[in-house]
Amino acid sequence: MEPIYITGHRNPDTDSIVAAISYAMLRNALGDRAYTAARIGELSDQTEMLLNKFDFPAPKMLHTVRTQVSDLDYDTPPILSAAVSVYHAWQTLATDTLVVPTLPVTDEDGRLYGMLTPEEIATYDMRFIKSSRIEGIPLFNLLASLDGRLIHAKAEQTALSGTLVISLPTHAGLPEISSDSVVLCGNQPEVIRLALEQKAAAIIVCESEVPETLLAGTHESCVISTPFDAFAASRLAILSVPVSRICRRENLVSFHLTDYLDDVREATLKSRFRSYPILDENDRVVGTLSRFHLLRPKRKRVVLVDHNELHQSVPGLEQAEILEIIDHHRLAEVETDAPVYVRNEPVGSTCTIITSMFFERGVMPSKKLAGLLAAAIVTDTIVFKSPTSTAVDRAMAQRMAKIAGLSLETLGQEIFSVSPTDGTDLETLYFTDFKQFQIAGHSIGISQITSLDTEALSAQKQDFITLMERETAQHSYDMMLLMLTDVLKEGTLLIAVGDLDSVEHAFNVSFKDHAAFLPGVISRKKQIVPALSLLWG
């Protein structure tokens, strides 16, 4: 079953991570086992602490949802060992149900050795129009092709070489036989006796058993009996050569399961092969693809939670199939090819919406999931002090806290008492909860760090400014902001670089050394972004 990835935004906060986890658990509880929680960024210290507290593993890291070879309905034809006979390969290619004209050939470890098509077999077979000499045919392959019985061979003999000599009962006289001959005959005692005397390389007795009286004494010839006639036996002997001798080994073009469809298309345009081998992470062959498979590829399926903006989402989203969007932010520019389920509510946390969905569908969350949902709501609403917080947030959090046996006030103290500066470098600290916005043609980056005491962070203001100025120059931002949100003071120290005049007009403040305190401002989406949108709207 192909997974459906549920993912939050880049630089995920606790609400984004818990929304993905809880919605996957809800859908799985309802019988939709394909849903898988994912993330597209590293966990913050706060999120990691809460996952550990409630005993949840981190969601799967998802780097992209671009279409890959693994998403294609590629062919899985028989995969030949390099040691099998050409006869066996031809039988495989000639099977009526097989629609793949090329077969991968592998070594004993399953890694790509070459590719085999009917053309290689035909080219090899055509050599014997003017030559009847076979070289190094493995004895095991020969017996398998001839359905033969080995009557005599030297102990050390593993392969057979020589010139094919066919003697039919209707022939007058005896054929010319030497030690280099591979004699094919019927129930012809004189021919068999002559071949033994001349120490022929091999004697293949067709459609008859070999009289034991002829084999009395010692001799050096390999003797085989077969139910096939001499003509068929000669053809089968020729086709007993290993496919390793004739398969194409040069200029092979192969792809890995993780290769992206765009790159595969480009590579196939530069070559003219009908089929290409596919390799897994250990370089073992798992199938083949042709240009036909590139026409209508399957796309990865995703559910977006806690965001609906393309630049905040997983890379490659334009190649994926969006099934649902569950969010509490403004509606932005994400486009879909078909109608999708969208649930967007003006509440303080996406986990509030998902908690409501648990009750609507009659699914009781476990004690530890209820605790995690309550923690996510408390975190995203900043203990219900954020202007985005609603009565619904508080009601859902209280219901979850009751199931989990927790106090929301105690939980809030525990969450925001975790110092965000402990053991964290400045750049990681800035980009842990960072979002990019496009507002009226302006490119803006906004980071938010929330804690009970922002004094230690304020002391690093100049270092933050240096970092933000560097990022503004490298990525052409019109403006970069840092919100140092203090839960106790119920306000934000806003640090800005770039277009300071616009920031001052938007919030009606004067910046001193790139910073100003905004009392009562603690929400990025409800207070910072709308103010800038109104300014440029």
C-alpha positions as CSV (number, residue, x, y, z in Angstrom):
1,M,0.0,0.0,0.0
2,E,1.5,3.3,-1.1
3,P,1.8,5.7,1.9
4,I,-0.1,9.0,2.3
5,Y,2.2,11.4,4.0
6,I,0.8,13.9,6.5
7,T,3.2,16.8,6.9
8,G,3.3,20.1,8.5
9,H,5.4,23.1,7.4
10,R,9.2,23.6,7.2
11,N,11.0,24.4,10.4
12,P,8.1,22.6,12.2
13,D,6.8,23.8,15.6
14,T,5.1,21.5,18.1
15,D,1.6,22.1,16.7
16,S,2.8,21.1,13.2
17,I,4.5,17.9,14.4
18,V,1.7,16.8,16.7
19,A,-1.0,17.6,14.1
20,A,0.7,15.2,11.7
21,I,1.1,12.5,14.3
22,S,-2.5,12.7,15.7
23,Y,-4.2,13.0,12.3
24,A,-2.3,9.9,11.1
25,M,-3.4,8.0,14.2
26,L,-7.0,9.1,13.7
27,R,-7.1,8.0,10.1
28,N,-5.4,4.7,11.0
29,A,-7.9,4.1,13.8
30,L,-10.7,4.5,11.2
31,G,-9.1,1.8,9.0
32,D,-7.1,4.0,6.6
33,R,-3.7,2.3,7.3
34,A,-1.9,4.1,4.5
35,Y,-1.5,7.4,6.4
36,T,2.0,8.2,7.7
37,A,3.1,11.1,9.8
38,A,6.1,13.0,8.3
39,R,8.1,16.1,9.0
40,I,10.2,18.3,6.7
41,G,12.6,19.8,9.3
42,E,14.4,19.1,12.5
43,L,12.6,19.1,15.8
44,S,12.8,22.0,18.2
45,D,14.0,21.3,21.8
46,Q,10.5,22.0,23.0
47,T,8.9,19.5,20.6
48,E,11.5,16.8,21.3
49,M,10.9,17.3,25.0
50,L,7.2,16.8,24.6
51,L,7.5,13.7,22.3
52,N,9.8,12.1,24.9
53,K,7.5,13.1,27.7
54,F,4.5,11.3,26.1
55,D,6.6,8.5,24.5
56,F,6.1,9.2,20.8
57,P,8.8,8.7,18.1
58,A,9.6,11.5,15.8
59,P,7.8,11.4,12.5
60,K,9.6,10.2,9.4
61,M,11.8,12.9,7.8
62,L,10.5,13.7,4.3
63,H,13.0,15.6,2.1
64,T,10.9,15.9,-1.0
65,V,7.7,14.6,-2.6
66,R,9.0,14.8,-6.2
67,T,8.1,11.8,-8.2
68,Q,10.7,9.1,-8.1
69,V,11.4,5.9,-9.9
70,S,9.9,4.1,-6.8
71,D,6.6,5.8,-7.6
72,L,6.3,4.3,-11.1
73,D,4.5,1.1,-12.1
74,Y,7.7,-0.3,-13.5
75,D,8.0,-3.8,-14.8
76,T,9.3,-6.7,-12.7
77,P,10.4,-9.2,-15.3
78,P,12.4,-12.4,-14.5
79,I,15.9,-11.5,-13.6
80,L,18.5,-13.8,-15.0
81,S,21.7,-15.0,-13.4
82,A,24.8,-14.5,-15.6
83,A,25.3,-18.3,-15.3
84,V,22.0,-19.5,-16.9
85,S,22.0,-20.7,-20.5
86,V,20.9,-18.7,-23.5
87,Y,18.3,-21.5,-24.1
88,H,16.7,-20.8,-20.7
89,A,16.9,-17.0,-21.5
90,W,15.2,-17.6,-24.8
91,Q,12.4,-19.6,-23.2
92,T,11.9,-16.8,-20.7
93,L,11.7,-14.1,-23.5
94,A,9.4,-16.2,-25.6
95,T,6.8,-16.7,-22.8
96,D,3.4,-15.5,-24.0
97,T,2.7,-13.6,-20.8
98,L,5.9,-11.6,-20.9
99,V,5.7,-8.2,-22.4
100,V,9.2,-7.0,-21.6
101,P,11.6,-7.4,-24.5
102,T,14.7,-6.9,-22.4
103,L,15.9,-8.9,-19.4
104,P,18.4,-7.8,-16.7
105,V,21.3,-10.1,-16.1
106,T,22.9,-10.1,-12.6
107,D,25.9,-11.5,-10.9
108,E,25.7,-13.9,-8.0
109,D,25.0,-11.0,-5.6
110,G,22.1,-9.8,-7.6
111,R,23.9,-6.7,-9.0
112,L,23.6,-5.6,-12.6
113,Y,25.9,-7.6,-14.9
114,G,24.3,-6.8,-18.3
115,M,21.1,-6.6,-20.4
116,L,19.8,-9.3,-22.7
117,T,17.5,-8.8,-25.7
118,P,16.4,-11.2,-28.5
119,E,18.8,-9.3,-30.8
120,E,21.8,-10.5,-28.7
121,I,20.5,-14.1,-28.9
122,A,19.9,-13.8,-32.7
123,T,23.4,-12.3,-33.3
124,Y,25.0,-15.1,-31.3
125,D,23.0,-17.7,-33.1
126,M,23.9,-16.4,-36.6
127,R,27.6,-17.1,-36.0
128,F,26.9,-20.8,-36.4
129,I,25.8,-20.5,-40.0
130,K,29.5,-20.8,-41.0
131,S,31.0,-22.3,-37.9
132,S,30.0,-25.3,-35.8
133,R,32.5,-24.9,-33.1
134,I,31.3,-24.5,-29.4
135,E,33.6,-23.2,-26.7
136,G,33.5,-23.7,-22.9
137,I,29.9,-24.9,-22.7
138,P,29.2,-25.6,-19.0
139,L,28.4,-29.3,-18.6
140,F,25.6,-28.4,-16.2
141,N,24.0,-26.1,-18.7
142,L,24.4,-28.7,-21.5
143,L,22.7,-31.4,-19.5
144,A,19.8,-29.1,-18.5
145,S,19.2,-28.0,-22.1
146,L,19.4,-31.5,-23.5
147,D,17.3,-33.0,-20.7
148,G,20.3,-35.3,-20.8
149,R,21.8,-38.1,-18.7
150,L,25.5,-38.0,-18.0
151,I,26.9,-41.5,-18.6
152,H,30.6,-40.7,-18.4
153,A,32.9,-37.8,-17.8
154,K,36.2,-37.1,-16.2
155,A,35.9,-36.1,-12.6
156,E,37.5,-32.7,-13.2
157,Q,35.4,-31.9,-16.3
158,T,33.1,-29.0,-16.0
159,A,32.9,-27.6,-19.5
160,L,32.8,-28.8,-23.1
161,S,34.5,-27.5,-26.2
162,G,34.8,-28.8,-29.8
163,T,33.5,-29.0,-33.3
164,L,30.0,-30.4,-33.7
165,V,29.9,-33.5,-35.9
166,I,26.4,-34.9,-36.8
167,S,26.3,-38.6,-37.9
168,L,22.9,-39.9,-39.0
169,P,22.1,-43.6,-39.5
170,T,21.3,-42.9,-43.1
171,H,24.8,-41.7,-43.8
172,A,27.0,-44.0,-45.8
173,G,30.4,-44.6,-44.2
174,L,31.8,-43.2,-41.0
175,P,32.3,-39.4,-40.3
176,E,35.6,-37.8,-39.8
177,I,36.2,-37.7,-36.0
178,S,39.1,-36.3,-34.0
179,S,39.8,-35.6,-30.4
180,D,38.3,-32.1,-31.0
181,S,34.9,-33.5,-32.1
182,V,31.6,-33.3,-30.3
183,V,29.8,-36.2,-32.0
184,L,26.0,-36.3,-32.2
185,C,24.7,-39.7,-33.3
186,G,21.9,-42.2,-32.9
187,N,22.0,-45.9,-32.1
188,Q,25.2,-46.3,-34.2
189,P,27.7,-48.7,-32.5
190,E,30.3,-48.2,-35.2
191,V,30.2,-44.4,-34.9
192,I,30.3,-44.6,-31.0
193,R,33.2,-47.1,-31.1
194,L,35.2,-44.9,-33.6
195,A,34.5,-41.8,-31.4
196,L,35.8,-43.6,-28.3
197,E,38.9,-44.8,-30.2
198,Q,39.6,-41.2,-31.5
199,K,39.2,-39.9,-27.9
200,A,36.5,-37.5,-29.1
201,A,35.7,-34.6,-26.7
202,A,32.2,-35.8,-26.3
203,I,29.6,-38.2,-27.7
204,I,25.9,-37.2,-27.5
205,V,23.7,-40.2,-28.2
206,C,20.3,-38.9,-29.5
207,E,17.0,-40.7,-29.1
208,S,18.7,-43.8,-27.8
209,E,20.4,-45.3,-24.8
210,V,24.1,-46.2,-25.1
211,P,24.9,-49.9,-25.2
212,E,26.9,-50.6,-22.1
213,T,29.1,-53.1,-23.9
214,L,30.6,-50.2,-26.0
215,L,31.7,-48.4,-22.8
216,A,33.6,-51.3,-21.3
217,G,37.2,-50.4,-20.4
218,T,38.7,-47.0,-20.0
219,H,38.2,-44.1,-22.3
220,E,38.4,-40.3,-22.1
221,S,35.3,-39.1,-23.9
222,C,32.4,-37.4,-22.2
223,V,29.2,-39.5,-23.0
224,I,25.7,-38.1,-22.8
225,S,22.3,-39.5,-23.8
226,T,19.4,-37.2,-24.8
227,P,15.8,-37.8,-25.9
228,F,16.2,-35.1,-28.6
229,D,17.1,-35.8,-32.2
230,A,20.5,-34.8,-33.5
231,F,19.4,-31.6,-35.1
232,A,17.6,-30.4,-32.0
233,A,20.5,-31.5,-29.8
234,S,23.0,-29.5,-31.9
235,R,20.9,-26.4,-31.6
236,L,20.5,-26.9,-27.8
237,A,24.2,-27.5,-27.4
238,I,24.9,-24.1,-29.1
239,L,22.3,-22.4,-26.9
240,S,23.8,-23.8,-23.7
241,V,26.4,-21.1,-23.5
242,P,25.9,-18.8,-20.4
243,V,24.1,-15.5,-21.0
244,S,27.1,-13.7,-19.5
245,R,28.9,-14.5,-22.9
246,I,26.4,-12.6,-25.1
247,C,24.6,-10.0,-23.0
248,R,25.3,-6.3,-23.5
249,R,27.6,-5.0,-20.9
250,E,28.8,-1.7,-22.2
251,N,27.1,1.7,-22.1
252,L,24.5,0.4,-19.6
253,V,22.1,3.1,-18.4
254,S,20.4,2.2,-15.1
255,F,18.4,4.1,-12.5
256,H,17.9,3.8,-8.8
257,L,14.5,3.7,-7.0
258,T,15.4,7.1,-5.4
259,D,16.1,8.8,-8.7
260,Y,13.8,11.6,-9.7
261,L,11.5,11.4,-12.7
262,D,12.8,14.7,-14.2
263,D,16.4,13.3,-14.2
264,V,15.2,10.0,-15.6
265,R,13.4,11.6,-18.5
266,E,16.5,13.6,-19.4
267,A,18.7,10.5,-19.3
268,T,16.4,8.5,-21.5
269,L,16.3,11.2,-24.1
270,K,20.0,10.8,-24.5
271,S,19.8,7.1,-25.2
272,R,17.8,4.8,-27.4
273,F,17.4,1.7,-25.3
274,R,13.9,0.1,-25.0
275,S,14.3,-0.8,-21.4
276,Y,16.4,0.3,-18.4
277,P,17.3,-1.6,-15.3
278,I,16.2,-0.3,-11.9
279,L,18.4,-0.8,-8.8
280,D,17.7,-0.6,-5.1
281,E,19.8,1.1,-2.4
282,N,22.2,-1.9,-2.5
283,D,22.6,-1.7,-6.3
284,R,20.6,-4.9,-6.7
285,V,18.2,-5.2,-9.7
286,V,14.5,-4.9,-8.8
287,G,12.9,-4.3,-12.2
288,T,13.0,-2.4,-15.5
289,L,11.3,0.7,-16.9
290,S,10.7,1.9,-20.4
291,R,9.6,5.3,-21.7
292,F,6.0,4.2,-21.5
293,H,6.2,4.2,-17.7
294,L,7.2,7.9,-17.8
295,L,4.0,9.0,-19.5
296,R,1.5,8.8,-16.6
297,P,3.5,8.3,-13.4
298,K,1.9,7.9,-10.0
299,R,2.3,10.8,-7.7
300,K,3.1,10.8,-4.0
301,R,0.0,11.6,-2.0
302,V,0.1,14.2,0.8
303,V,-2.1,15.8,3.4
304,L,-1.0,19.3,4.5
305,V,-1.5,20.2,8.1
306,D,-0.8,23.6,9.8
307,H,0.0,25.3,6.6
308,N,-1.2,25.9,3.0
309,E,1.5,28.0,1.4
310,L,3.8,26.5,-1.2
311,H,7.0,28.0,0.0
312,Q,6.4,26.7,3.5
313,S,5.6,23.2,2.3
314,V,7.7,20.1,1.4
315,P,9.9,20.5,-1.7
316,G,8.3,19.0,-4.9
317,L,4.8,19.6,-3.7
318,E,3.8,20.7,-7.3
319,Q,4.5,17.1,-8.4
320,A,2.4,15.5,-5.6
321,E,-1.3,14.9,-5.2
322,I,-2.7,16.9,-2.4
323,L,-5.6,15.0,-0.8
324,E,-6.5,17.3,2.2
325,I,-5.6,20.5,3.9
326,I,-6.2,21.0,7.6
327,D,-5.1,24.4,8.8
328,H,-5.8,27.5,11.0
329,H,-3.8,30.0,8.9
330,R,-4.8,32.3,6.1
331,L,-5.5,30.7,2.7
332,A,-2.6,31.2,0.4
333,E,-1.4,30.0,-3.0
334,V,-1.4,26.2,-2.9
335,E,-3.2,24.9,-6.0
336,T,-4.7,21.4,-6.6
337,D,-5.7,19.6,-9.8
338,A,-9.0,18.4,-8.3
339,P,-11.3,19.3,-5.5
340,V,-9.9,18.3,-2.1
341,Y,-11.1,18.2,1.5
342,V,-10.2,21.5,3.2
343,R,-10.8,22.3,6.8
344,N,-9.6,25.7,7.9
345,E,-10.9,27.2,11.1
346,P,-10.0,30.4,12.9
347,V,-8.6,28.8,16.1
348,G,-5.3,29.0,17.8
349,S,-4.0,25.6,17.0
350,T,-4.3,23.0,14.2
351,C,-4.4,20.4,17.0
352,T,-7.6,22.0,18.2
353,I,-9.2,21.1,14.9
354,I,-7.9,17.6,14.9
355,T,-9.0,17.1,18.5
356,S,-12.5,18.1,17.4
357,M,-12.3,15.5,14.6
358,F,-11.5,12.7,17.1
359,F,-14.8,13.5,18.9
360,E,-16.8,14.0,15.7
361,R,-15.7,10.6,14.5
362,G,-16.3,8.9,17.8
363,V,-12.6,7.9,18.4
364,M,-11.3,8.2,21.9
365,P,-7.6,9.2,21.9
366,S,-5.3,7.3,24.2
367,K,-4.1,8.9,27.4
368,K,-0.6,9.7,26.0
369,L,-2.0,11.1,22.8
370,A,-4.5,13.2,24.7
371,G,-1.6,14.6,26.7
372,L,0.4,15.4,23.5
373,L,-2.6,17.1,21.9
374,A,-3.2,19.2,25.0
375,A,0.5,20.2,25.1
376,A,0.4,21.2,21.4
377,I,-2.7,23.4,21.9
378,V,-1.1,25.0,25.0
379,T,2.1,25.7,23.1
380,D,0.5,27.2,20.0
381,T,-1.8,29.4,21.9
382,I,0.9,30.4,24.4
383,V,-1.2,29.1,27.3
384,F,-4.3,30.8,25.8
385,K,-2.7,34.2,25.8
386,S,-2.3,34.5,22.1
387,P,-4.8,36.7,20.3
388,T,-5.4,33.7,18.0
389,S,-6.7,31.7,21.0
390,T,-10.4,30.9,21.2
391,A,-12.8,29.3,23.6
392,V,-12.7,26.3,21.4
393,D,-9.0,25.9,22.0
394,R,-9.4,26.0,25.7
395,A,-12.4,23.6,25.6
396,M,-10.5,21.0,23.5
397,A,-7.3,21.4,25.6
398,Q,-9.3,20.9,28.8
399,R,-11.0,17.7,27.4
400,M,-7.6,16.3,26.4
401,A,-6.1,17.2,29.8
402,K,-8.9,15.5,31.6
403,I,-8.3,12.3,29.6
404,A,-4.5,12.5,30.2
405,G,-4.9,13.4,33.9
406,L,-2.9,16.7,33.5
407,S,-3.1,20.3,34.6
408,L,-2.9,22.7,31.7
409,E,-1.3,25.4,33.9
410,T,1.4,23.0,35.1
411,L,1.9,21.8,31.6
412,G,2.3,25.4,30.3
413,Q,4.9,26.2,32.9
414,E,6.9,23.0,32.0
415,I,6.8,23.8,28.3
416,F,7.9,27.4,28.4
417,S,10.4,27.0,31.2
418,V,12.6,25.1,28.8
419,S,15.3,27.6,27.9
420,P,15.7,27.8,24.1
421,T,19.3,28.8,24.4
422,D,20.6,25.7,26.2
423,G,23.3,24.1,24.0
424,T,21.8,25.6,20.8
425,D,23.9,27.6,18.3
426,L,22.5,31.0,17.2
427,E,21.6,30.0,13.6
428,T,19.8,26.9,14.7
429,L,17.9,29.0,17.3
430,Y,16.9,31.5,14.7
431,F,15.6,29.1,12.1
432,T,13.9,26.6,14.4
433,D,10.6,28.4,14.1
434,F,11.2,30.4,10.9
435,K,8.6,31.1,8.2
436,Q,8.9,32.8,4.8
437,F,6.1,35.0,3.5
438,Q,5.3,36.7,0.2
439,I,3.2,39.7,0.8
440,A,2.3,42.1,-2.1
441,G,5.5,41.3,-3.9
442,H,7.7,41.6,-0.7
443,S,9.8,38.7,0.5
444,I,9.8,38.5,4.3
445,G,11.3,36.0,6.7
446,I,10.0,35.9,10.3
447,S,11.4,33.9,13.2
448,Q,9.7,33.5,16.6
449,I,11.3,32.4,19.9
450,T,8.9,32.1,22.8
451,S,10.0,31.6,26.5
452,L,9.2,32.7,30.0
453,D,12.2,34.9,30.1
454,T,13.8,36.6,27.1
455,E,16.6,38.5,28.9
456,A,19.3,36.0,27.8
457,L,18.1,36.1,24.3
458,S,18.0,39.9,24.2
459,A,21.6,40.0,25.2
460,Q,22.5,38.3,21.9
461,K,20.6,40.9,19.9
462,Q,23.7,42.1,17.9
463,D,24.6,38.6,17.0
464,F,21.1,38.0,15.7
465,I,21.2,41.3,13.7
466,T,24.5,40.2,12.0
467,L,23.0,36.8,11.1
468,M,19.8,38.4,9.7
469,E,21.7,41.0,7.7
470,R,23.8,38.1,6.1
471,E,20.7,36.1,5.3
472,T,18.9,39.2,3.9
473,A,21.8,39.7,1.5
474,Q,22.2,36.1,0.5
475,H,18.5,35.3,-0.1
476,S,17.2,38.8,-1.2
477,Y,14.7,39.3,1.6
478,D,13.1,42.7,1.7
479,M,12.9,42.3,5.5
480,M,13.8,39.8,8.2
481,L,12.2,39.9,11.6
482,L,12.9,38.1,14.9
483,M,10.1,37.9,17.5
484,L,11.5,37.3,21.0
485,T,8.1,36.6,22.7
486,D,8.0,36.8,26.5
487,V,5.1,34.8,28.0
488,L,5.3,36.6,31.4
489,K,5.5,40.1,29.9
490,E,2.9,39.1,27.3
491,G,4.7,41.0,24.6
492,T,7.5,40.7,21.9
493,L,10.8,42.3,21.5
494,L,10.8,42.7,17.7
495,I,14.2,42.8,16.0
496,A,14.2,43.9,12.3
497,V,16.7,44.3,9.4
498,G,15.9,45.5,5.9
499,D,13.0,47.9,5.3
500,L,12.8,49.4,8.9
501,D,10.6,52.3,7.7
502,S,7.9,49.9,6.7
503,V,8.1,48.1,10.0
504,E,7.9,51.3,12.0
505,H,4.8,52.4,10.0
506,A,3.2,49.0,10.3
507,F,3.5,48.9,14.2
508,N,3.6,52.7,14.9
509,V,6.8,52.4,16.8
510,S,10.3,53.8,16.6
511,F,13.1,51.3,16.4
512,K,16.3,51.8,18.4
513,D,19.2,49.9,17.2
514,H,17.0,47.6,15.0
515,A,14.7,46.7,18.0
516,A,11.4,47.7,19.6
517,F,9.2,46.1,22.3
518,L,5.6,45.5,21.2
519,P,3.3,45.0,24.2
520,G,0.5,42.6,23.7
521,V,2.0,41.3,20.5
522,I,2.6,37.6,20.7
523,S,1.2,36.1,17.5
524,R,3.0,36.0,14.2
525,K,0.0,35.1,12.0
526,K,-2.6,37.2,13.8
527,Q,-0.6,40.4,14.6
528,I,2.7,40.6,12.7
529,V,1.7,39.3,9.2
530,P,-1.7,41.1,9.1
531,A,-0.1,44.4,10.0
532,L,2.4,44.1,7.2
533,S,-0.3,43.0,4.8
534,L,-2.4,46.0,5.6
535,L,0.6,48.3,5.1
536,W,1.3,47.0,1.6
537,G,-2.3,46.1,0.7
